[in-house]
Amino acid sequence: MSRKDPAAGRFAAIQITRLVGVACVALGITIATDRLLPGLPGWVGYILIANGLLDVFVIPPILIRKWRTPK
């Protein structure tokens, strides 16, 4: 029986958070510029952009600090 390293799962969670953030920013830009789903109001795209930027720049450092190995 093998044990998984918890750091591998945490690393994957951080990277997936960043990837989802980039996808939200891209989707938000396409919605805000009326290139995708033109019936939606522009503010929906701006909310997605803000959410994506938080997912890329704010959430990963918080997770890294939370999961840091104690010294």
Buried (B, 14 or more C-beta within 10 A) or exposed (E): EEEEEEEEEBEEBBEEBBEBBEEBBBBBBBBBEEEBEEEEEEEBBBBBBEBBBEBBEEBBEEEEEEBEEEE
